[in-house]
Amino acid sequence: MFLSRDGGSVQTTVPVIRALQMRGYETSVVSLTVSRPLLEQRGIASEALDEGGFASAPAECLGALLKRVKPDVVVSGSSPAKGIPPETPEQHAIIASRSMGVPSVGILDYWGMYKERFTRLGDRADLTLVPDRLCVLDARCFDDLAALGIPAERMSITHNPWMDDVVCRAMEARIETGRAPVSGLTVLFVSQPFAETAAVRQRSYTQLTLLDTLIECLPTPPDSGSHRVIIWPHPAEAADRWSEIGARARPGIAIDVSFDRDPRVFTDVDLVVSGHSTVAYEALYYGVPCVSLRPTSLSEEKLLTEELELSHHFDDGHSFRTYLATGGIEISRRNLAARKNALLSEGLFFSDGRATGRVVSTIEKMLEEGG
């Protein structure tokens, strides 16, 4: 049985579901409103979780679901809790499956937010929230989780199965370094539901203020040219969030809202801008410079991609404007190629494209041991 809440968590399971189905395994996929469209786009049938029942009595809801489905193994992504854990469907599924003697496998899609995934209160992992086997991203991720208190024998380094196709597409794409846009920049703005989660996360900005910062900082385009900003809405945002976006445009800047997350866009854009979206991970495989706009950011919020010198963080418009005006994008694109080769040789961050096979092997081993 597969169960995940957030889009990134569901993505990790999609290639694994397909691979197991091709091997003849029967799969039961449980979906939520926020992530169901991704499964539908991939042609994966699912049953809807009783979200009302889960909201009122999560433990009972997941317990009843497992008793009805009777899975041999429960596989999930790992969505971070928005409140005090256990809060996510994945966390409750791990607890319920363990109480019924059903093995569980979790797959990470993101470096960080480990406390929201695997602790209740304090700084140490609560092993009741940790699946029997956790598929982690790389040696850095493994070490961070071990320091949190997760036993090494419960972790396997697999990377993220969703990235397998990204690796193949990026290798096939023509990746240029040092190219300079002629008629203007094409920027992909990846929105996140900051306004919708303001009460929980307590950030001082929203996705709209980040977009405004981007628009204000774009330099004057070349003569007769124009910049283009493509907005990718987030599925958890209010439905009408971008209905009047044209009012935020200014001369020399065209704004488009696209609900089609076609990965081919990474061969055409000059820059990806977000708060901290994992879409940046995919863009980096294509050598596209990535910027995180996080006003009043705390030091502990530093992203892994920033620590690895793969992306840039700006907490004010002045520094971002200077970056754009002084050729920062072209410099970043050239530097990315060198950093990618170095990190691949160290087995850090970038995948080799064989994560799905590793996760499938992990699941099959759990099935053998359970049987």
Summary of the structure (lengths in Angstrom):
residues: 371
radius of gyration: 21.0
end to end distance: 15.7
largest distance: 69.2
contacts: 1179
relative contact order: 0.12
helix: 44%
strand: 13%
